[in-house]
Amino acid sequence: MKMSRKVIIQNELGMHARAAAKIARLAEGARSKVYIVKDGQEADATSIIDVIALYCPSGAEVVVKITDPGDVKVLNRIARLIESGFGEL
């Protein structure tokens, strides 16, 4: 069973390297795969380069997706991080 959550990039600089690093750190705590999806493109959330390559400016809608329901806490932490503007607001 896959689970996902839509979130909007809130911070002015979008999903830049520091923000992607924060996501990767959280995703590394998951038991299974975590993905960030934008416009149908899927990036491994543990890969800073993959996440940056999605190009997610402020206002972009992304989906945080997990492959193991046991990782729902990781899913929610990443979604909250994005919704809070990566602590930059």
C-alpha positions as CSV (number, residue, x, y, z in Angstrom):
1,M,0.0,0.0,0.0
2,K,1.4,3.3,-1.1
3,M,0.6,6.5,0.8
4,S,1.2,10.1,-0.4
5,R,0.5,13.7,0.6
6,K,0.3,16.8,-1.6
7,V,2.2,19.9,-0.3
8,I,3.0,23.3,-1.7
9,I,6.5,24.8,-1.6
10,Q,6.1,27.8,0.7
11,N,9.6,29.4,1.0
12,E,10.7,32.1,-1.4
13,L,13.8,30.2,-2.6
14,G,11.9,27.0,-3.4
15,M,13.5,23.5,-2.8
16,H,17.2,24.5,-2.9
17,A,20.2,22.4,-1.7
18,R,19.8,23.1,2.0
19,A,16.1,22.3,1.9
20,A,16.8,19.1,-0.2
21,A,19.4,18.1,2.4
22,K,16.9,18.4,5.2
23,I,14.4,16.2,3.2
24,A,17.2,13.6,2.5
25,R,18.1,13.4,6.3
26,L,14.4,12.7,7.2
27,A,14.0,10.2,4.3
28,E,17.1,8.3,5.3
29,G,15.2,7.4,8.5
30,A,12.5,5.5,6.6
31,R,12.4,1.7,6.4
32,S,11.5,1.8,2.7
33,K,11.6,4.2,-0.3
34,V,10.4,7.8,0.0
35,Y,9.8,9.8,-3.1
36,I,9.2,13.5,-4.0
37,V,7.0,13.7,-7.1
38,K,6.5,16.9,-9.3
39,D,4.7,16.9,-12.6
40,G,4.9,13.1,-12.9
41,Q,8.7,13.1,-12.3
42,E,9.7,11.0,-9.3
43,A,12.9,11.6,-7.3
44,D,14.4,9.5,-4.5
45,A,14.0,11.7,-1.5
46,T,17.3,10.5,0.0
47,S,19.2,11.9,-3.0
48,I,19.8,15.7,-2.7
49,I,20.8,15.9,-6.4
50,D,17.6,14.1,-7.5
51,V,15.4,16.3,-5.4
52,I,17.0,19.5,-6.6
53,A,16.7,18.3,-10.2
54,L,12.9,18.4,-9.9
55,Y,13.1,22.2,-9.9
56,C,10.5,23.1,-7.3
57,P,10.2,26.9,-7.0
58,S,8.0,28.7,-4.5
59,G,4.4,27.8,-5.1
60,A,5.1,24.5,-6.8
61,E,2.9,21.5,-5.8
62,V,4.8,18.3,-4.9
63,V,3.7,14.9,-3.6
64,V,5.6,13.1,-0.9
65,K,5.1,9.4,-1.4
66,I,6.1,6.4,0.7
67,T,6.1,2.7,-0.3
68,D,5.7,1.3,3.3
69,P,2.8,2.4,5.5
70,G,5.1,2.0,8.5
71,D,6.9,5.1,7.3
72,V,3.9,7.4,7.7
73,K,5.7,9.4,10.4
74,V,8.5,10.1,7.9
75,L,5.9,11.1,5.3
76,N,4.3,13.5,7.8
77,R,7.6,15.0,9.0
78,I,8.7,15.7,5.4
79,A,5.3,17.2,4.5
80,R,5.5,19.4,7.7
81,L,9.0,20.5,6.8
82,I,7.9,21.6,3.3
83,E,4.8,23.3,4.6
84,S,6.8,25.2,7.2
85,G,9.1,26.6,4.4
86,F,12.0,24.5,5.6
87,G,12.3,26.8,8.7
88,E,13.0,29.8,6.5
89,L,9.6,31.6,6.8
